[in-house]
Amino acid sequence: MQKTKPSQNSQQVLPPIIAGPILRAISETSITLWMLVSHKYEFNAKVWTKQSESLFDQNIKQFSNIVKVGEKAFIYVTTLPLSETLTEGSRCYYDISINDYRGARKNLKDLMPDIVYGQQSTPSFYFNKRIKNVLHGSCRKPHHTSQDGMLAVDLALEESFEDHTSSPDLLLLSGDQAYIDDVAGPTLVAINHVIERLGLFQEELLGATIENSKQLLTDKHCYYQRPTLLPDNDTTETVMSYFFKGKKKPIFTSVNANNHLISFAEVIGMYALIWSPEMWHNTELKTNNIAPQFAATYAEELKWVEDFKQGLPRVRRAMAHIPVYMIFDDHDVTDDWNLTRGWEEAVYNNAFAKRIVGNALIGYWLCQGWGNDVSKLSPLTEKLVPFFTDTGITEHEKVIDILLHWDQWHYTLDTQPKIVVLDTRTQRWRSESSLSKPSGLMDWEALCDLQQELINQPSVIMVSPAPIFGVKLIETIQRIFTFFGRALMVDAENWMAHKGTASVILNIFRHYKTPPHFVILSGDVHYSFVYDITLKFRRNSPHITQITSSGIKNEFPHKLLSWFDKLNRILFGTKSPLNWFTQRRNMTIRHRRPNNQQINTLLNGSGIGQVKVNRDCTEVDASVLLANGKKVKFITRD
C-alpha cells in the first residue's frame, strides 16, 4: 500500500464548516444548531417563516457557546432566540452566511450545495409541539456490512416536501451514534488525517508507556493492535500490557476493540467523519503502517467504509432538516460501560483507562449531549469551558472528574405527549453482593425522579436505550451467564437483570397515577420488535407499547436471531407456564409481527424506526424504514 503524503493534505484549504449544521433542540421561541468549524468566523444567521419574514437576523456570536478543540477546529452550540412564537405546524426556514477570504458573502447552499432538497434555497423544518410522527433508532457502525439507515431519514424528509402531512416531527437517537470502541482500520487512517489537518489537541497520557497521544500516530500498535483484555482471561497476552504499566486489568471488553479510540483528538476526529463528508475529501485511505497480517481485514473494511462515505452528503442534509435529540449508550464510550461494580472499580482506579473513558465522554458532551438541552447543561458548561484554551485542555483529569460526576444527562421535551429520555449509564444501581453482578440500569433515586416526571401525565413517550421489555429467552440466557459470574460475556444489560431496578420500574407502571398510555422507544439489541403490554389482575391497566428499532447500521447474526425468535415463541408464548418464573409474570405481553414475515416477531435489517401516534397514544403504529427503501410495518397478531 502506498503511504499518504501528509504534506499535501496540510496544504489543502479547509472548508469553513467541517460538520453540521445539525439542527438540535427547538422550541416555540428558539432553535439550537451544532457545528464544527475551521475558524472563528463571523457567522450571521437568519430565521423566518412564510408568515414572518424575520424571526432572527444577526451575528450569532453572542448566542453561541464556542469551544476550541484544535488549532483549526471550533465547536459551536448556538441557540437563536426568535422574535415571535412559532406556529404549530409551520415550516421554519433558516440560513447561515459568512464572508469568505475574498470578502464575498456565502450562505449554506453556496458552501455546500447538497445541503438542501430539490429547488429549496435553504434548510428548513416543521415545528410541531403536538407529536404525531417520530423517527428513532440506534447503533450506527460505519463499517458494518449493511446499508446506512440514516438514508431512510433523508428519503422521508425529501418526500415530506411533496406531502407535508407525512413530515416527521423529530429524530430520536437512542444510543451508539458513535462506535468509539469499534473502529475500522480505514476509518482510523482517516481520523489521523483529520487530527493532522485540524491540529486537534494532543495530550499527555498518564499511566501509559507512551508519553502522549501524538505518539499513537507513529506507534507500531496504532492499527489493529489497540488495548484489549478479556475479563475472563487475565493471563492472555494482549496489547493492553503494552500500554499499561504494572499488572493487567480486565478493562476493555469489546471483541472488536483492536482500534479502540484513546485520545480526545481521535474522538473529535471520529465525530467529524460520521456526520459529514467534508473531511473525507482529499483523504487517501491507503497507508503502509498496516501490519501484513491485517492487510486482508483492512481491504475488506475499506469496501464498506467507501460505501458509508457515499451516503454522508444525504446524512448531513437530513440532520440539518429535522430536530435531532440524542442519548448515549455504551459504544459511545466503550463496550459494557459501567456494566458491573467490578468493571467500574477496574476502570476508574486506573489512570489510563479512566482517561480513555473520559475522553469519549468529553466527546459526547461536546458533540451530542450539549444540544439536547443547553440550559440544563449550563452549570456543566460553565465549569468545563474555561479549561479549553487556545493551546489545549488544561487540567485534563479535572475535566474528566467533573464529567464523571455529572448525573443530569437525562432530559424531557415539552411536547404533547411528553417525551422523557432516560440516562441508563451513569445512574446505575450497583450490586452490593458481588463485583461481577450486573448493575441496575437506573438506581432508586433516579427511578423516583422518573416517577415524578410521569405522575398525572395522560400519555408519555419514554426513550430507554435498552428495551424495558426485551426478548425473554435472551434475557434468560444472560441471567444464566450472570449466575456463573460471566455477565460481561453476554452483555447482561437489561432492565430485569437487577432485582431492585426491575422491581421499581415495574411498580412505576403499576402505580395508580401512572399514565394510562406509554410508548417506549429503545434500541441497543441490533434487531427490531414491538410488544403490546397490559397488567393482569387490574381493571384499569395502563397500555404499554414497547417499540425497539436497531440498528441504524448494524444487524444481528441472521441465523442465530431466527433460532432465538423461534425458541422464544415456543418457550415464552402468552400461555407458557415459564412466564411465571420471570419478573413480568403479572403482565400480558402480545407480540406484533412484521408484515413481511409469516411467523417471526423479530425483524433483522438496518433502518430507522417510525412511530405514529394519535393525541392520547391510544393508537400506535410502528414501522421500520429499511435502508434499502422498503417499509416494514408491525401488525397485531390474530
Secondary structure, DSSP 8 states (H G I E B T S, - for coil): -----HHHHHHS---SEEEEEEEEEE-SSEEEEEEEESS----EEEEEESS-S-SEEEE-GGGEEEEEEETTEEEEEEEEE-SS---TTEEEEEEEEEE-TTS-EEEHHHH-GGGS-TT-SS-EEEE-SB--EEEEE--B-TTSSS--THHHHHHHHHHHTT-GGG---EEEE-S-SS-SS---HHHHHHHHHHHHHHTB---B-TTBSSSBGGGGGT-TTTTT------TT-TT---THHHHBSSS-------TTGGG---SHHHHHHHHHHHS-SGGGTT-----S-S-GGGHHHHHHHHHHHHHHHHTHHHHHHHHTSS-EEE---GGGT-TTTT-BHHHHHHHHTSHHHHHHHHHHHHHHHHHTGGGG-TTTTHHHHHHHGGGB-SS-BSSHHHHHHHHHH-----EEE--BSEEEE---SSS-B--SS-SSSB-BSS-HHHHHHHHHHHTT-SEEEEE-SS-SS--HHHHHHHHHHHHTT-GGGGT--STTSSHHHHHHHHHHHHSTTS-SEEEEEE-SSSSBEEEEEEETT-TT--EEEEEE---SB----HHHHHHHHHHHHHHS-TT-GGGGGSTTTTEEEEEEEETT-SS---B---EEEEEEE-TTSSSEEEEEEETTS-EEEEEE--
